[in-house]
Amino acid sequence: MGKLRPVEGKQLIKILCNSYGFRAIRQKGSHVTLTNGTIYVTVPAKEIHVGLLSVILKDCGVPQDEFLDRL
């Protein structure tokens, strides 16, 4: 398993929407709220550092190694 590294928020949003069934429901400023029907998560559309990225992935139920494969 590789290590998480900072990613752009737009890239994370694209991966969550295309691969994990999330969709954007609203945007306020630079923050986009995504949902898959049961889980709601807010993602900033700027660079996301490793700590916040791991929290977002955990909240979404996405394993880190699976996410790294999709980068």
C-alpha positions as CSV (number, residue, x, y, z in Angstrom):
1,M,0.0,0.0,0.0
2,G,1.3,3.4,-0.9
3,K,1.2,6.6,1.1
4,L,-1.5,9.2,0.9
5,R,-0.3,12.5,-0.5
6,P,-2.0,15.9,-0.9
7,V,-4.5,16.0,-3.8
8,E,-6.6,18.7,-5.4
9,G,-10.2,18.8,-4.2
10,K,-11.5,18.8,-7.8
11,Q,-9.7,15.6,-8.4
12,L,-11.1,14.0,-5.2
13,I,-14.6,15.1,-6.1
14,K,-14.2,13.6,-9.6
15,I,-13.0,10.3,-8.2
16,L,-15.8,10.1,-5.6
17,C,-18.5,10.9,-8.1
18,N,-17.3,8.7,-10.9
19,S,-16.2,5.7,-8.9
20,Y,-18.1,5.6,-5.7
21,G,-21.6,6.9,-6.6
22,F,-21.4,10.3,-5.0
23,R,-23.0,13.4,-6.6
24,A,-22.6,17.1,-5.9
25,I,-25.7,18.6,-4.4
26,R,-24.5,22.1,-3.6
27,Q,-21.5,24.4,-3.6
28,K,-20.9,27.4,-1.3
29,G,-17.8,29.2,-2.1
30,S,-15.0,26.7,-2.6
31,H,-16.7,23.9,-0.7
32,V,-18.7,21.2,-2.5
33,T,-21.2,19.0,-0.6
34,L,-21.4,15.5,-2.0
35,T,-23.9,12.7,-1.2
36,N,-24.6,9.1,-2.1
37,G,-28.0,9.1,-0.6
38,T,-27.0,8.2,3.0
39,I,-23.6,9.8,3.5
40,Y,-23.0,13.6,3.2
41,V,-19.5,15.0,3.0
42,T,-18.1,18.5,2.3
43,V,-15.0,18.7,0.2
44,P,-13.0,21.9,-0.3
45,A,-12.2,22.5,-4.0
46,K,-8.6,23.4,-3.2
47,E,-5.5,21.4,-2.2
48,I,-6.4,18.8,0.5
49,H,-3.7,17.8,2.8
50,V,-3.2,14.2,4.0
51,G,-4.9,14.6,7.4
52,L,-8.2,15.9,6.0
53,L,-8.0,13.5,3.0
54,S,-7.9,10.5,5.3
55,V,-10.8,11.8,7.3
56,I,-12.9,12.4,4.1
57,L,-12.1,8.9,2.8
58,K,-13.0,7.4,6.2
59,D,-16.3,9.3,6.3
60,C,-17.1,8.1,2.8
61,G,-16.2,4.5,3.5
62,V,-13.5,4.4,0.9
63,P,-10.4,2.3,1.7
64,Q,-7.1,4.2,1.3
65,D,-5.4,1.6,-0.9
66,E,-8.4,1.4,-3.2
67,F,-8.4,5.2,-3.5
68,L,-4.7,5.3,-4.3
69,D,-5.3,2.8,-7.1
70,R,-7.7,5.3,-8.7
71,L,-5.3,8.3,-8.6
